[in-house]
Each structure stands twice: as structure tokens, then as C-alpha cells.
Amino acid sequence: MKNYTKAMLVFITLPFTQLSASSTIINQKSPDFLLGKETDINMKFIPDDASDMWLKIGVRIQGTMESKDTNYNDVTKVDTNLNDAYLRRVRFEIAAGFNKYASFVMDVRNDKSNYGIENVEGQFNVGDAYVKIKKPFDTSLLNFKIYRAKIDVSRTETVKSARVIAYDRPYVADAAAQFISFNRRGANVQAYGDWNKKVHYQVATGSASNPDKVKDALGNGGSSIDITEQSFFFGGKLKLSPFDGWEEKIVTESYMGQGKHFTLGASYWAIPKMKGTIGTAVLDVKRSLINAEISGHYYGFMAQAEYFKFGDAIEDISASTLNAGTSTGWYATSEYVFTDFYFVAPFIRYESWDRFDNKNGYDVTSAIAGVNWYLRGNTTKVGLYYQQDSFDVNIGDKDVNIFRITSQWFF
């Protein structure tokens, strides 16, 4: 056991001892926060004898303390109150550059550790795990990613979770993350690029969604689904920054009161064939997802909104004959960063989602008001917010009120 421990310590410390000649972490373009300048994503090490190669290592930890009150409209059900503290995200991140064109990015994660009254530990699993080929023809118009990389089904889902305003994204966006490709990063091949930051695009194809992860309109999971035929997903996204000086340089929700941008975007994703059975019912659907986004910020003020339309959503997976239809939803969020008052940033978000169109009883609404305090940008921040959710008669018939205190450490 002692030899094993010693070997592990050597393995972990070797990159640091070998690459210590050149290392960087501070974002020199960052404003000065209360605790100093924000860090870059991960600490970067460059060897003296191979300047095109590098290693990045970093961590991300988000903590949440919350009080959740659930009030049922059905008088036969008992209202509940739950106080919980858990680790919303726990991640170890690593990236390696092979040369000036190719690099590898991955993370290992155990999200929602100690979640719920059961204190569920969860299991570590791989999140991102992709090879990026950057500018192979010396132009930003064409780049590639292969393996486990995000497809842009939603702006807020594409934004790195260390840079989202609220740690829990909108319900409708989380549904989109599973509807086309597993956790929006099932193994895939994608091409992407931009033209002078005015036009951005992404096209991709790869492994389709995991049926177990996609819930019907009632909120029930698909553990009984047996898929016998399934095609690859395909699709793409196009984004425009039409105004000079307002180009989008980075996809984020937290701009720290710096600069400005305005962007419009739209995407279409599809799974042309998904066949199988759910119990005794026959499953034969062609899933599609339409997403539209608008985002902008002007120094301290930021606003963004998205629209989603799901095609061939299932109403009830337990039915003897499956009823497929559409589902539509949207959200809007805004933040203002007081750069002259310690980077305190109040924010709001509102969401409306009809989980099955043309039928009553499937509406979800969610409203959030809160404040973040960027002590060192996204490297160190704390926040608190109040969330009020309402679930229609077919999907819980309840109102949920949540108060959260959040924190993050990230580099």
C-alpha cells in the first residue's frame, strides 16, 4: 500500500516538476476584484524544450445550501420542507496540447454529491473528453472537435457551468440537453468556426440521446424503453453578430461589466429514426429540436433569452398507445454588475414551458431573483437567490419555493 501511494504521488507531481519552467494562471485582462484578478481556465504548464506542447490542470467546486418548501394543491398530499447542503459540482479538469493544432480536453466529475436527505454520493464519471483541432488551415473558419464535445442545442447549456449566473439552468434547457444527444455531448464529430467574429457556426453528427434520460410530459423516465433501431443525430447552429464593435468573443453569461456584444442565433437538430418498444407500446418517432437565442450585454448590463420547440415528444410512456406531439418553452434572464460596488451583481430569470402542446395541465413556470458577488470573478464567487416554481395539474399540481446560498471556487 505504501508503494502504491508513493507511486501515485510521483504520478501526480511529475508534470509539475517537469514543466515548472513556465507556468501561467492569472488572466491579465481581468478587472481587479476584491480578492485580485480572475484566473484563466486551468493552470497552464509549458516545457522549455517543446513550446508548442502544454498541460493544463484545474478544479471546479460549487457548493449549495438550500431550503425547499413544496406546497401541493391536492389536499390529500402533505406539504414538505427540506433543508439540504450539497456539492452542486465537483470536477477535476485536465487538458493537453500536442502541437500548435491539436489538443485534448477532459474532466472527471461527481455532481450533486451529498444531494438530498439520503446524502447520495453519486459516482465519478467523464464529462467532456474531446480532441480539438484548431485552425488546421490557418483560418478561424474551420476547426474540428471529435469524441465527447458539446453540441450547441442551447446557449445556456453550452456556456461553461463555471460561468452561468445560476448553477441550476432552466428546466426547458436541461430537457434540450438530453433530447438529441446524451447530455448534449454523446460521442460526435463536429466542425465549427467564425468569420471575423461576425458569423459563428457549428455542424455535428454522432451518437443520439439515451432514452433513459428523456422524460415524457408527465415527468416519468424511460427505463422500460427498448430501442431496436436508432440513427445518428445531425444538425447545426448559426449565430450572427451584426453590429460593428458588438461581436461575440466568448460564450458566457458573466461579463463582469466589461465590453459589449449582441448576437442572434438559431439551430436545428434531429434524430431521423428512433424505433423500439415501451412495455407493450410501439415507439416510432423522429425527434427534432429547434432552438433560437438572442443575447447581448453593454458593460454592466446583460440580457439573454432562448426559445425551444421539441418535435415528437411523448405525452405518457406508460400508455398502451404512445401519443407524440410538440413541446415548446422559453426563458429570459438578465444581470447587472455594479463594477463600482465590489462587483455585486443582482439578476433575474423567468421561464415558461408547456411540456405537451395542445393539451391542458402540462405548464411549468419558474421565476428567480438573486444576487452574485464576484469576489475574484468566476474564480471565487458567492450568491444567494430565491426561486418560485409552479407545476400544472398533470405534472405534480404543486408550487415549490426554494432559497439557495451558493459558492464557487474555480481555476
Secondary structure, DSSP 4 states (H G I P E B T S, - for coil): -HHHHHHHHHHHHHHHHHSTTSEEEE-TTS-EETTEEPEEEEEEE--TT-TT-EEEEEEEEEEEEEEEEEEESSTTSPPEEEEEEEEEEEEEEEEEE-SSSEEEEEEEE-TTBTBTTTTB----EEEEEEEEE--TTSSTT-EEEEEE----S-HHHHS-GGG-SSSS--HHHHHHHHHSSGGG-SSEEEEEEEETTTEEEEEEEE----GGG---TTS---TTEEEEEEPPEEEEEEEE--STT----S--S--TT--EEEEEEEEEEEEEEEEEEETTEEEEEEEEEEEEEEEEEETTEEEEEEEEEEEEEES-TTSSS--EEEEEEEEEEEEE-BTTTTTEEEEEEEEEEESSTTSTT-EEEEEEEEEEEESSTTSEEEEEEEEEEEE-GGGT-EEEEEEEEEEEEE-
